């Protein structure tokens, strides 16, 4: 059996513990500084540009078609920003084209509605019939048509057409049916 005896002075142990605590404290500070110094470039290299792209994409989705990224880099994030800007340009162009086409269609539908109003017969009361008519199309033009016409003797015929659907195709079908009916009536 062996016995190992050591003698240490308490003041010496306290002194060494204090040195160890100081060393641990310095290591913690060094690690925190290292992380801080590394976090800043990483933030500017990755987090900030991705956040900027996120904000621009949200602005685009909210209707701001002029929102573009200002990131000019040659790495993958720069390529992503360039792709975002290209997508935004294409999307803006397509939306403007659709707006132009929609305005053109509204204009043409308004003209078609005016033409259709001219085609509807003007009915005036006579000694046999009194008229009361109201027509309002849902989309500028419609598949509705009416007419009253004299028949041999003192009879009258009534034509009511309602092609299902709305718009130009229904109006064209109605006008075709009207002409076929008039030819054969």
Legacy VTK file of the C-alpha trace (Angstrom):
# vtk DataFile Version 3.0
C-alpha trace
ASCII
DATASET POLYDATA
POINTS 185 float
0.000 0.000 0.000
1.172 3.354 -0.947
0.134 6.688 0.389
0.649 9.838 -1.545
0.658 12.976 0.429
0.750 16.400 -1.015
0.926 19.592 0.696
-0.436 22.697 -0.889
-0.972 26.069 0.442
-4.628 27.267 0.144
-3.443 30.664 -1.074
-1.454 28.958 -3.840
-4.539 26.909 -4.900
-6.709 30.028 -4.907
-4.118 31.831 -6.982
-4.009 29.016 -9.535
-7.842 28.848 -9.666
-7.982 32.582 -10.317
-5.500 32.164 -13.182
-7.653 29.347 -14.570
-10.806 31.506 -14.297
-9.037 34.391 -16.055
-7.898 32.033 -18.807
-11.435 30.644 -19.243
-12.822 34.198 -19.300
-10.276 35.234 -21.950
-11.095 32.165 -24.050
-14.826 32.972 -23.847
-14.163 36.585 -24.881
-11.912 35.429 -27.725
-14.587 32.987 -28.948
-17.291 35.704 -28.731
-15.095 38.168 -30.643
-14.292 35.527 -33.243
-17.986 34.718 -33.692
-18.891 38.405 -33.883
-16.155 39.109 -36.388
-17.251 36.129 -38.486
-20.987 36.855 -38.151
-20.756 40.360 -39.590
-19.244 39.324 -42.945
-21.572 36.319 -43.115
-24.538 38.602 -42.474
-23.489 40.968 -45.279
-22.564 38.102 -47.599
-25.677 35.948 -47.191
-28.442 37.129 -44.873
-28.741 40.732 -46.049
-28.970 39.994 -49.810
-31.469 37.151 -49.275
-33.540 39.452 -47.055
-33.418 42.146 -49.765
-34.634 39.659 -52.391
-37.414 38.597 -50.016
-38.563 42.215 -49.560
-38.512 42.839 -53.323
-40.514 39.668 -53.993
-43.097 40.713 -51.381
-43.293 44.177 -52.972
-43.888 42.543 -56.366
-46.620 40.323 -54.947
-48.261 43.436 -53.441
-48.416 45.022 -56.906
-45.241 47.109 -57.056
-44.128 46.071 -60.540
-41.114 48.397 -60.419
-39.418 46.666 -57.495
-35.956 45.424 -58.532
-32.923 44.111 -56.701
-29.779 46.246 -56.629
-27.480 43.323 -55.810
-24.558 43.255 -58.260
-22.378 40.259 -57.474
-20.852 37.479 -59.507
-21.667 34.621 -57.134
-24.817 32.528 -56.791
-26.654 35.246 -54.853
-25.840 37.704 -57.625
-27.193 35.224 -60.178
-30.327 34.806 -58.077
-30.778 38.597 -57.938
-30.277 38.839 -61.708
-32.826 36.035 -62.240
-35.268 37.869 -59.944
-34.861 41.091 -61.945
-35.331 39.224 -65.231
-38.459 37.542 -63.859
-39.769 40.903 -62.610
-39.167 42.519 -66.022
-40.928 39.670 -67.816
-43.806 39.680 -65.362
-44.233 43.457 -65.639
-44.172 43.257 -69.424
-46.772 40.469 -69.485
-49.044 42.295 -67.033
-48.844 45.483 -69.102
-49.645 43.475 -72.245
-52.641 41.903 -70.499
-53.798 45.346 -69.332
-53.567 46.665 -72.912
-55.496 43.656 -74.224
-58.111 44.021 -71.488
-58.581 47.709 -72.319
-58.859 46.852 -76.019
-61.460 44.159 -75.247
-63.454 46.565 -73.061
-63.419 49.106 -75.883
-64.506 46.505 -78.458
-67.228 45.161 -76.145
-68.546 48.688 -75.674
-68.699 49.132 -79.449
-70.383 45.712 -79.849
-72.909 46.708 -77.167
-73.717 49.905 -79.047
-74.107 47.958 -82.309
-76.386 45.466 -80.558
-78.541 48.300 -79.212
-79.022 49.546 -82.782
-80.074 46.040 -83.915
-82.814 45.803 -81.285
-86.113 46.900 -82.863
-87.677 50.230 -81.897
-91.172 49.440 -80.783
-93.925 51.971 -80.706
-97.405 51.495 -79.306
-100.211 50.986 -81.792
-103.983 50.592 -81.467
-103.628 46.866 -80.781
-100.467 46.606 -78.601
-98.804 48.691 -75.914
-95.119 47.913 -75.183
-92.995 48.123 -72.121
-89.473 46.749 -72.527
-86.316 46.752 -70.467
-83.007 45.158 -71.443
-79.692 45.336 -69.621
-76.843 43.059 -70.644
-74.489 41.614 -68.062
-71.246 42.171 -69.966
-71.882 44.872 -72.544
-73.286 42.407 -75.095
-75.627 39.506 -74.545
-77.392 36.568 -76.094
-80.817 38.182 -75.608
-83.107 39.427 -78.374
-86.766 40.320 -78.732
-88.997 41.344 -81.613
-92.688 41.696 -82.336
-93.833 41.581 -85.937
-97.144 41.598 -87.771
-98.541 38.397 -89.218
-101.159 38.104 -91.965
-104.536 39.349 -90.777
-104.540 41.188 -87.480
-102.165 38.799 -85.641
-98.732 39.516 -84.245
-95.751 37.256 -83.712
-93.332 37.512 -80.829
-89.726 36.373 -80.943
-87.789 35.996 -77.693
-84.241 34.649 -77.856
-81.923 33.912 -74.978
-78.711 32.101 -75.838
-77.087 30.768 -72.697
-73.837 32.450 -71.768
-72.638 36.013 -71.968
-70.520 38.034 -74.294
-69.744 38.144 -77.960
-70.279 34.461 -78.767
-73.806 34.489 -77.286
-74.616 37.746 -79.131
-73.417 36.290 -82.442
-75.533 33.152 -81.937
-78.580 35.330 -81.191
-78.083 37.457 -84.302
-77.691 34.327 -86.434
-80.899 32.834 -84.995
-82.711 36.163 -85.544
-81.746 36.258 -89.217
-82.722 32.591 -89.785
-86.060 33.250 -88.109
-86.755 36.396 -90.165
-85.920 34.579 -93.415
-88.323 31.745 -92.604
-91.096 33.610 -90.741
LINES 1 186
185 0 1 2 3 4 5 6 7 8 9 10 11 12 13 14 15 16 17 18 19 20 21 22 23 24 25 26 27 28 29 30 31 32 33 34 35 36 37 38 39 40 41 42 43 44 45 46 47 48 49 50 51 52 53 54 55 56 57 58 59 60 61 62 63 64 65 66 67 68 69 70 71 72 73 74 75 76 77 78 79 80 81 82 83 84 85 86 87 88 89 90 91 92 93 94 95 96 97 98 99 100 101 102 103 104 105 106 107 108 109 110 111 112 113 114 115 116 117 118 119 120 121 122 123 124 125 126 127 128 129 130 131 132 133 134 135 136 137 138 139 140 141 142 143 144 145 146 147 148 149 150 151 152 153 154 155 156 157 158 159 160 161 162 163 164 165 166 167 168 169 170 171 172 173 174 175 176 177 178 179 180 181 182 183 184
